[in-house]
Amino acid sequence: MKRDFISIFDLGKQEIYEIFELTKKLKESQKKGIQHKILKDKTLVMIFEKPSLRTRVTFETGMTQLGGHAIYLAPADINLGKRESVPDAAKNLSRWVNLIMARVYAHKTVKDLAKSAVIPVINGLCDIEHPCQIMCDLFTVIEKKDSLEQITIAYIGDGNNVCNSFIGASALLEFNLNIATPQGYEPNKDYLAKTKTANLTHDPKQAVADADIIYTDVWTSMGQEQSAEQKKEIFKPFQINNELLKSAQKDYLIMHCLPAHRGEEITDEVIDGPRSIVFDQAENRLHIQKGIMVWLLK
């Protein structure tokens, strides 16, 4: 039976830790210059409806380091669902390649790809979830804090796809998750109903008070640009800045999934400061996605 990674809920706790362990070994091999051509002669196709720096470069580089090949399909190349139906595209690609990664607008698109493909499909981002990002983030937390046990993560900002995936991960791995959003911008209620370890508030100071990790994301996601100016005013109290961090513990770490709108959701002093692990986190997109691809195809 083929495996897909469309949602964080596609994995169980044991499977998540299997991927973390595999990722650790792959990262160590890469750092030591040890070749690990585990996916020799395998091909990944990357479908993009949204532009990306990290997703494009890390998946393509990762597949190269694993001995395989990656094909980039830009929005104009495939025009998914318009030039050709999603099921037909999935069936065609299943005859030619070994793995599909899709960075799309609608969750339904990536679900339909997985339903029709006979090869594994990875959700590289959609409107509901960003599961590869959260796997990367939690792997990074373990690197820095040794474990997720007794860890509290504070997510400050918009209740978006990243937030939803964090909630799903908290349900599976049982770390504490404090979420602070403005009223009306809360995360998906169905996701919140699945976890007992996530706490929702509208007070960012309350959320960061006992946090080991303080995490934020852009206030306006791609495709929502028309609401950007309105959100800047609503979200201003949720900016990660030195004033807010006076409410935090002494040994907190700062994370951001990038790209950052500096001066909006986070200040330069914080993202470039000594507590920031943002670029360690960005590097780990490469390693965790290698782990996910190997795990899906093993």
N, C-alpha and C positions, 0 to 999 in steps of 0.2 A: 504493500500500500504506500502510495507516494505521500510525502510530507509537504505541507505549505507553511509559510509564516506570514499570515495575514493580520493576525491579532496577537497580542501578548497572551491572550487566553488560549491560543493554539498550543502553548507549552504548559507542562506541569512543572512543579518546583524542581524535581529531580532533573528534568530535561534542561531547564535553565542553567542549573549548576554544571551539567555535562558540557554545555556550550561554553560556559565560563572557563572550565578547566581546559577544554580544547583551545580556546582563545589564548589562554596563558601560555600554553606550549608553543602555539604558532607565533606569538609575539616574541617569546624567548629565542626561537629559531631565527626569526627575522633580524633581531638585534645582534645575534652572534654571527650573522652572515651564513647560516646553514640553510641550504636549499630545501624546500618542502613542496615539491611539485605534486601534491596530492591529487590535484584535479587536471593532470596532464591530458591534453586533447579534449577537454570539456569546454563548452561554450556557454557563456551567459549573455542573454540579450537584455538590454536596459531600455525600458520604455519611459520616456519623460513627457508628461504634459506640463510640468512646472520646471523652470530652470533650477540648477543646483551647482554649488561648488563641492561641498563635502560628499554628497551622495554619489555624484558622477565620478569624482577622482578616486574616492576610496574603494568603490566597487570595482572600477576598472583596474586600478593598481593592485588591489587584492587578488583579482582573478589572474593577473599576470604573474604575481609572486607565487600563486598556487600552480602555475604551469599551464593555465588555461587561457582562453581568449574572451574578450568582452566586445560586444557590438552595441554602439550607442544609437538609439532611435529618437531623434528630436520630434517635437510635436508635428512639424510639417512632413516628416518622413512617413508617418504612419496614420496620422489623423484618426486616432482610435475611436471607433464607434460612429464615425461619419463616412469616411472612405470605405471602411470595412467594419463589419460588426465585431464586437469584442469576442464572442464565441468563435467566429471564423478566424480571427487573428490568433487566438490561443491555439486552435487546432493546427494552423499552419506552423506556428513556431514550435509546437510540440514535435513536429516531424524533422525539424532542422537543428534545434539546440537542446541543451540539457537543463537549463535553468532560466527563469524569467524574473526580473526585478522591475517593478512598476512604481513610478512616482507620479501620482495622479491627483485629481481634484476629489472625485467621489469614491467613497468606500465601496459602493456597489460595483464600480469598474474593476477594482482589484479582486473582489469576491467573484465576479463573473469570469475573470481570467482564470482564477484557480479552479472554478467549477468545470470549465471546458478544457483546460490543459491537462495533459497526462504527465507533465513534468512539474517539479516544484515551482511555486510562485512566492515571491517575497514582496511584502508591502514596504516600499521605500518611502512612503508617506502618503496619507490621504486625509480627508477632512475629519475623520473620526479618530485615527490613531497614527502614531509614529513609533512602531514597536522596535525597529532597529536602533533608534536613538536611545530609547529607554534601556535596552540591553547594554548599550555602550556606557550609558551613565552609571548604571548599577555596577558594572564591571569596574569602572573607574573608582567608585566609592569603596569597593572592596580592596582595590589596590592601595587606597589612601588610608582607609580605616580598618583594614584587615577582615572585616565582617560586616554584614548588614544587621546583625543582632544588636539590639539596644540603640539602633541608629534612628534619628529623626530627620527627615528631609522636609524642608519648607519650600513649597512651590508658591511663588508670588507673581500674580499677573492674570492673564486671560485664561479662562478654563477651556483650553483648546485641545488639539489632538495630542500634544505632548503630555498635557495634564491628564487626559483620559488614560493614556498608556501607563503613566505613573500610578494612577489609581488601580488599574488592573494588576500591575506588578506588586503593589502593596497587598492586594488580596491574596496573591500567590505566595509571596515571600515574607509577609507579615512584618515588614518594617513600618515605623510610624511615619505618617505623611500628614503634614499640616498644609492646607491649601488656603490661600488668601486671595480673593478676587473681589472686584467691585460688585455691588448688587446688579443682577441682570446678566452677569458674565460668568456664571458658575459653570463647572464642567457637566458632562452628561450624567443625568440622574440615574440611568440604568447602570452605569459603571459604579457610581457611588454606592448603589444598593448592594453591590457584590463584595464590599470590603467592610471590615470592622475596625481597620487601623487607620482610616483616613478621617481627618477632622476638617470641616469647612468653616471658615470665618471670613468676615469682611474687614478684619483688622490686621494689617501686615505686621505690626509690632507684636501682636499676640502670637502670630505664626512663627516668627523668627526667634522668640524668646528662649526656647529650649532646643533649637535646631543645630544639628551637626553640619548639615549641608543646607545652603541657601541657594535656591535655583530660580532663574527667571527665563523668560522667552520674550520675543517681540510682542507688542500689544496688538499689532495688526498683521494677520497672516496674508500670504499671497492670495489674491482674488478678492480681498476685502478692503482694498485701498480707499474706496469711497468713504469709509467710516474712520479713516486715520485721524483727521483733525479733531473730530468729536471725541475719540478715544483718548487723545493726548490730555485733554482736560480731566476726563473721568478717572484716568489711571495715574495721574500725577502723584497721588499719595502712595502709590505702590512701586515707585521707583526704588531700585536697590542703590542706596547712596550711604555715605558715611553717617548721616543722621539716623537713618533707620537701623544701621548696624550697631548703634549704641545700645540697642535693646537685645542684641544677640549674645550668645556665649562667647568666651574668649577664643576657643579653638575651632570656630566655624570655618567652613570652606565655601567658596563661591563657584557656582556652575551656571553655564548658559549654553544652550544647544547651538547657537549661532545660525544665521548672521545676526549680529547685534546692531541695534539702532542706538549708538552711543549718545548719551544725553537724554534719552527717552526712558527705556526700562532699566537702564544701568548707566552709571557714570564711568568716565575714564579711570578715575582714581580707584574704583572698585575692580573693574575688569582687568586692569593692569597691575593691581596691587598684590601684595605678598600672599594674600589668602585665596587668590584666584587659581583654580586648576582648569580653567576654561580650555586652554590649548592642549593640555594633557588629555582632557576629555575628547577634544576634536581628533587628536591622533588616534584614539582608541576606536573611532568609527572604522578605521581600516582593519584593525585586528579583530573586532567583534564580528564584523561582516564576513571576514574570512572564516571565522569559526562557524557562523550560521550557514554559510554555503557548503562547507565541508560536512557539517552535521546533516543537512538536508539531503545530500547526495550519497551519504555513506550507506 
